[in-house]
Amino acid sequence: MTGAQTAAQAMVAATARLRAAGVADPARDARLLLAHAARIEASRVTLIAPDELSAEISERYEQLVSLRAIRVPVSHLLGEREFYGRRFKVSRDVLDPRPETETLIEVALSEPFDRVLDLGVGSGCILVTLLAERPSATGLGVDVSEGACLQAGANAVMHRVQERADIAGSDWFDAVEGRFDLIVSNPPYIARDEMDGLSEEVREHEPRLALTDEGDGLGAYRRIAAGAPDFLMPGGRIVVEIGPMQAQQVSALFDATGLSDIRVVQDLDGRDRVVVARMPG
């Protein structure tokens, strides 16, 4: 790529390079990265296609494409990811917000709540979204990662819910006080022996702590199930994301600690994605 190229030529070259590197959707990524390099909305890339790229934009684009070719996620290169209609700042300290997690949001929003606890808050995408959608609610997000807490706090400020969102360092319930009518979590649920099967983007660039419990993938659910009854109000709900094959085991863990009305919700692809339970009233 050189400054003499038009935007269209640069995108064609970048697409070919990313395809050769094994990137799953090279044309889309080439477009997004060019928009970022040119500091314009992706929808406007077509408008600059005939224009010659400046040396500055061309150099920036070259660097972005080079990083994407070695599988640095697009979201990390852009510094953000869209989730439930909002943009969230992301980094190597947090798990990328994923579309399937929107199933958890839909379930959480299906009933009223006033006070929500997000266990393993990460980027803050779940807590911030819930508070943005329910302007009367308040919440607490906890995470063992200091970097994640900082990222969640920044996203709370960006979406103007910081006055209603507390972010704290905590190993699950260890530093949590009080009771909540909604507990949510997207915990690490990938078993250690499944890690090698993940894409390079996920395995090499997302925080391992947010992906796996270094065991059978159910360790976090055991902690959550054991603690939830002490922090849920009577009638309160707990909503957790799960791996597609974990519904039966997680449901059994919740049942064993006295939670009731346990059900499994599928995502848009028809896979088991969320387990919901209630604290008996």
Secondary structure, 3 states (H helix, E strand, C coil): CCCCCEHHHHHHHHHHHHHHCCCCCHHHHHHHHHHHHHCCCHHHHHHHCCCECCHHHHHHHHHHHHHHHCCCCHHHHHCEEEECCEEEECCCCCCCCCHHHHHHHHHHHCCCCCEEEEECCCCCHHHHHHHHHCCCCEEEEEECCHHHHHHHHHHHHHCCCHHHEEEEECCCCCCCCCCEEEEEECCCCECHHHHHHCCHHHHHHCCHHHHECCCCCCHHHHHHHHHHHHCEEEEEEEEEECCCCCHHHHHHHHHHCCCEEEEEEECCCCCEEEEEEECCC
